Amino acid sequence: MRDAAHSLIAVSLFSGAGGLDLGVEQCGVHVAAALERDPVACKTLKRNFAEKREHPTKIIQGDIEEISVSELRTAAGLSRGDVDLVIGGPPCTPFSKSGYWIEYKRAGLDPDRFLLEHYVRFVKELRPRAFIMENVHALAYKNHNRKSLDTLRSALGELGYHINERVLVAAEYGVPQVRQRLFIIGAKARMPVFPKATHSGTYETKRQFDGDLKPFVTCAQAFRGLPDIPESGEAVGGLYGHLLPEIPTGDNYLFFTRERGYPKPKFKWRSRYWTFLLKLHPERPSTTIQAQPGPYIGPFHWDNRRLRVPELKALQTFPHSFVFEGNRRAVQVQIGNAVPPQLARLVGDSLIASALDEPGKEKSA
């Protein structure tokens, strides 16, 4: 049911902790319902989107494969035609390159790949004016993932949507993190447009800087003003933890290789993931914050410790007041899987302005 305070209504699928939801709400959109299967993430959603709010989001805990669109609509008090926007990021594990060594994933047999079909099912039945979908940029690779992406494009196109897609680098939009993700946006009325980059800088695959844009937001800038409160488990021990202090800021395990001139090499060249023993550089953005890092997978703080929760939130542009439920591992999973709200807001603003705003129609306050 619409209310006078919001001109647009959204439904969120695969909501996680609500990074995409938070960014979209910052555009003035009301997320009326959020569907998520993870019970801890649902507690986070309730804490931040439902409790003590004049217009709470209806949090629905369940598996999208087992929930009908009519059930969601009834639970949220929505009528046909109420939903303007569907948002969501289906689980990325079937398409992530980190799982390419697993044969059934390379063969395209991960059952979670079918979750894309359920995203399409909800779009088909809710018939929103527009949608936003986010996933790992590997979904756009020209390999076994291409079939899934082509099928998705075709299904959404047949529903009458103008579709635009792009791999966005979060750091180019003011997020202190070089995080690359594929965004697919669509609208009924006309082709939606992505926001223009606001920041520029260099990273692993880009060496050119655009002087007309703001420089990347750095880790030091993101951490400015955060409380210096140690957390349990932040020390890095075990087999390789003692190596961190020797690694220069911004470097990783390659520092200990023969090719880099280390006198008694400890690792072979390119024998590990790039993030192995990776240490942040204070004057650069972070690399991608991962949901389930191993014990020696960074990024680590330049003070040779694991990142604290307030630091992880800052690198993902969650406000300090945003509360994550669960233990430390559950919080890392939620933050690592989230869409940075800052990026979500800019994508939402651009989509609304280019494809949803009606010319000559005054926006509601």
C-alpha positions in Angstrom: 0.0 0.0 0.0 1.4 3.4 -1.0 1.8 6.2 1.5 2.0 9.9 1.0 5.7 10.1 2.1 7.1 8.0 -0.8 6.6 8.4 -4.5 8.2 5.0 -5.4 7.8 1.6 -3.8 10.4 -1.2 -4.0 10.6 -4.9 -3.3 14.0 -6.3 -2.4 15.0 -9.9 -3.2 18.1 -11.7 -1.9 18.4 -8.7 0.5 21.3 -9.9 2.6 22.1 -7.1 5.1 20.4 -4.5 3.0 23.2 -2.5 1.3 21.3 -2.2 -1.9 18.1 -1.4 0.1 19.8 1.3 2.1 21.1 3.0 -1.0 17.8 2.9 -2.8 16.0 4.3 0.3 18.5 7.2 0.2 17.0 8.0 -3.2 13.6 8.5 -1.5 12.3 5.0 -2.4 10.4 3.0 0.2 11.4 -0.7 0.4 8.1 -2.2 1.3 9.3 -5.8 1.5 12.6 -7.6 1.8 13.0 -11.3 1.1 16.0 -13.1 2.6 16.7 -16.7 3.6 19.5 -16.2 6.1 18.2 -15.8 9.6 21.0 -13.7 10.9 20.8 -11.3 7.9 17.0 -11.1 8.6 17.8 -10.0 12.2 20.0 -7.2 10.7 17.3 -6.2 8.3 14.7 -6.0 11.1 17.1 -4.0 13.3 17.8 -1.4 10.6 14.7 -1.3 8.4 11.8 -2.3 10.6 12.3 -1.5 14.2 11.2 2.0 15.4 10.4 3.2 11.9 7.3 5.1 10.8 7.2 3.1 7.6 8.8 -0.2 8.4 10.0 -2.7 5.8 8.2 -6.1 6.0 11.1 -8.6 6.5 10.2 -12.0 5.1 12.5 -14.8 6.0 12.4 -17.7 3.5 13.7 -19.3 0.4 12.7 -17.5 -2.8 12.2 -20.9 -4.4 9.4 -21.7 -1.9 7.7 -18.3 -1.7 5.1 -17.1 -4.2 4.7 -13.6 -5.3 1.2 -13.4 -4.0 2.5 -14.5 -0.5 5.0 -11.6 -0.5 2.5 -9.1 -1.8 0.0 -10.1 0.9 2.6 -10.1 3.7 3.7 -6.6 2.7 0.1 -5.2 2.1 0.8 -4.5 -1.5 -1.8 -4.3 -4.2 -1.3 -5.1 -7.9 0.6 -2.2 -9.6 2.0 -0.9 -6.3 5.6 -2.0 -7.0 7.7 0.5 -9.0 11.1 -1.1 -8.5 12.5 -4.6 -7.9 16.0 -4.8 -6.5 18.3 -7.7 -5.5 21.6 -9.5 -5.9 21.1 -13.3 -6.3 23.9 -15.3 -4.6 27.1 -15.0 -6.7 28.8 -18.3 -5.8 27.7 -20.0 -9.1 29.5 -17.4 -11.1 32.4 -16.2 -9.0 35.8 -17.0 -10.3 36.9 -18.1 -6.9 35.0 -21.3 -7.5 36.3 -22.1 -10.9 38.5 -24.9 -9.7 35.3 -26.8 -8.7 34.3 -29.0 -11.7 30.5 -28.8 -11.3 30.7 -25.0 -11.2 32.8 -24.9 -14.3 30.2 -27.1 -16.0 27.4 -24.7 -15.0 25.8 -27.2 -12.6 25.7 -25.2 -9.4 22.0 -25.4 -8.4 22.1 -21.8 -7.2 22.4 -20.6 -10.8 18.7 -21.2 -11.1 18.1 -18.4 -8.6 18.3 -16.0 -11.5 15.2 -17.5 -12.8 13.3 -16.7 -9.6 14.4 -13.1 -9.8 12.8 -13.1 -13.3 9.7 -14.8 -11.9 9.2 -12.0 -9.3 9.8 -9.3 -12.0 7.4 -11.0 -14.3 4.6 -11.2 -11.7 5.2 -7.9 -9.9 5.6 -6.0 -13.2 7.6 -3.2 -11.7 8.4 -0.1 -13.8 12.1 -0.9 -13.3 14.6 -3.2 -11.7 18.2 -3.3 -10.4 20.2 -6.5 -10.2 23.8 -6.8 -8.9 26.2 -9.8 -9.2 29.9 -10.6 -9.5 31.4 -9.2 -12.7 32.4 -12.8 -13.6 28.8 -13.3 -14.7 29.7 -11.3 -17.8 32.8 -13.4 -18.6 32.8 -15.2 -22.0 32.9 -18.7 -20.4 30.3 -21.1 -18.9 28.6 -18.1 -17.3 27.6 -16.5 -20.6 24.7 -18.9 -21.1 23.2 -17.9 -17.8 23.6 -14.2 -18.6 22.2 -14.5 -22.1 19.2 -16.4 -20.7 18.6 -13.7 -18.1 18.8 -10.9 -20.7 16.4 -12.7 -23.0 13.9 -13.4 -20.3 13.8 -9.8 -19.0 13.8 -8.4 -22.5 10.7 -10.5 -23.4 8.9 -8.8 -20.5 9.3 -5.5 -22.3 12.2 -4.0 -20.4 14.9 -1.8 -21.9 18.0 -3.3 -20.4 21.4 -1.8 -19.7 24.3 -3.5 -18.0 27.8 -2.4 -16.9 30.6 -3.6 -14.6 31.0 -0.7 -12.1 34.2 -0.1 -10.0 33.0 1.1 -6.7 36.0 3.4 -6.1 35.0 5.4 -9.2 31.8 6.4 -7.3 33.3 7.5 -4.0 33.5 4.1 -2.3 36.9 3.5 -0.7 37.2 0.1 -2.2 38.2 -1.2 -5.7 35.2 -3.5 -5.9 34.0 -4.6 -9.3 30.4 -5.8 -9.7 28.1 -6.3 -12.6 24.9 -4.2 -12.5 21.9 -4.9 -14.8 19.2 -2.3 -14.8 16.0 -2.2 -16.8 12.9 0.0 -17.2 9.7 -0.2 -19.1 9.4 3.4 -20.3 12.9 4.0 -21.8 16.5 2.9 -21.5 17.9 3.5 -18.0 21.3 5.2 -17.7 24.2 4.5 -15.4 25.7 7.3 -13.3 28.9 8.9 -14.5 32.0 8.2 -12.5 32.8 10.8 -9.9 36.3 9.7 -8.8 39.4 8.5 -10.6 42.6 6.7 -9.6 44.8 3.8 -10.5 44.5 0.2 -9.5 45.6 -3.2 -10.7 44.2 -3.1 -14.2 44.0 0.7 -14.7 46.9 3.1 -14.8 45.3 6.3 -16.1 44.0 9.1 -13.9 41.3 11.5 -15.0 42.2 14.9 -13.6 38.7 16.3 -14.1 37.4 13.9 -11.4 38.0 13.7 -7.7 40.8 11.3 -6.5 39.8 8.0 -5.1 38.7 8.0 -1.4 41.5 6.4 0.6 41.4 3.9 3.5 42.9 6.5 5.8 40.1 9.0 4.8 37.5 6.3 5.4 38.9 5.4 8.8 39.2 9.0 10.0 37.3 9.5 13.2 36.7 5.8 13.9 37.1 4.8 17.6 40.4 3.0 18.2 38.9 0.0 20.1 40.7 -3.4 19.7 38.5 -6.4 18.8 38.8 -10.0 19.9 40.5 -12.1 17.3 42.1 -9.2 15.4 45.6 -10.5 15.8 46.9 -12.7 13.0 48.8 -15.7 14.2 49.3 -19.2 12.9 51.8 -20.3 10.3 52.0 -17.0 8.4 50.8 -14.3 10.7 54.3 -13.4 11.8 55.2 -12.4 8.2 52.7 -9.4 8.1 55.0 -6.9 9.8 57.7 -7.4 7.2 55.3 -6.7 4.2 55.2 -3.1 3.0 51.8 -1.4 3.0 49.9 -2.1 -0.2 51.9 -5.3 -0.8 51.3 -9.0 -0.4 53.0 -12.5 -0.2 54.8 -11.7 -3.5 57.2 -9.6 -1.3 58.7 -12.9 -0.2 59.4 -14.3 -3.7 62.7 -14.8 -5.6 61.4 -12.5 -8.4 61.0 -9.7 -6.0 64.6 -10.2 -4.7 63.8 -11.7 -1.4 67.0 -13.5 -0.2 65.4 -16.6 1.1 62.1 -17.0 -0.8 59.1 -18.3 1.1 56.6 -18.5 -1.7 56.7 -19.3 -5.4 55.7 -16.5 -7.9 51.9 -16.3 -8.3 51.3 -19.4 -6.3 48.6 -17.9 -4.1 45.6 -15.6 -4.4 46.5 -11.9 -4.8 44.9 -11.2 -1.5 47.1 -13.7 0.4 48.8 -11.6 3.2 47.6 -8.5 1.4 48.1 -5.3 3.5 46.1 -2.1 3.0 47.9 1.1 1.9 46.5 4.1 3.8 46.7 6.4 0.8 44.8 4.0 -1.6 41.3 2.5 -1.6 40.9 -1.0 -0.2 40.7 -4.1 -2.4 37.4 -6.0 -2.4 36.2 -6.9 1.1 35.4 -10.6 0.9 32.6 -12.4 2.7 34.5 -15.5 3.7 38.2 -14.9 3.7 40.6 -17.6 4.9 42.9 -17.0 7.9 45.6 -15.3 5.7 43.4 -13.6 3.1 43.3 -9.8 3.3 43.1 -7.1 3.1 44.7 -6.6 6.6 45.3 -3.3 8.3 48.6 -1.6 7.9 49.0 -2.1 11.7 49.3 -5.8 10.9 45.9 -7.0 12.2 42.5 -7.9 10.9 40.1 -5.1 10.0 37.7 -4.2 12.7 33.9 -4.1 12.1 33.7 -0.3 12.1 36.5 -0.3 9.5 34.7 -2.9 7.3 31.5 -0.8 7.5 33.4 2.3 6.5 35.0 0.6 3.5 31.5 -0.5 2.3 30.0 3.0 3.1 27.6 1.7 5.7 26.9 4.4 8.3 28.4 4.0 11.7 24.9 3.7 13.2 24.0 0.7 11.0 24.0 -2.4 13.2 25.0 -5.9 12.1 23.6 -8.8 14.0 25.5 -12.1 14.7 29.0 -13.1 15.6 32.2 -11.7 14.0 32.1 -14.3 11.2 28.4 -13.6 10.4 29.1 -9.9 10.3 32.0 -10.4 7.8 29.8 -12.5 5.6 27.0 -9.8 5.6 29.4 -6.9 4.9 31.4 -8.8 2.3 28.2 -9.8 0.4 26.6 -6.3 0.5 26.3 -3.7 -2.2 28.0 -0.5 -1.0 25.1 1.8 -0.2 26.9 4.8 -1.7 27.1 3.0 -5.1 23.5 1.8 -4.8 22.3 5.3 -4.2 24.0 6.7 -7.3 22.8 3.8 -9.5 19.3 4.4 -8.1 19.3 8.1 -8.6 20.5 7.7 -12.2 17.9 5.1 -13.0 15.1 7.1 -11.5 16.1 10.3 -13.3 16.7 8.7 -16.7 13.8 6.2 -16.8 11.2 6.7 -14.1 10.8 10.5 -13.6 7.9 11.7 -15.6 8.8 14.9 -17.5 6.9 17.9 -16.2 5.8 16.0 -13.1 6.9 17.6 -9.8 8.5 15.2 -7.3 6.9 14.7 -3.9 8.9 16.0 -1.0 
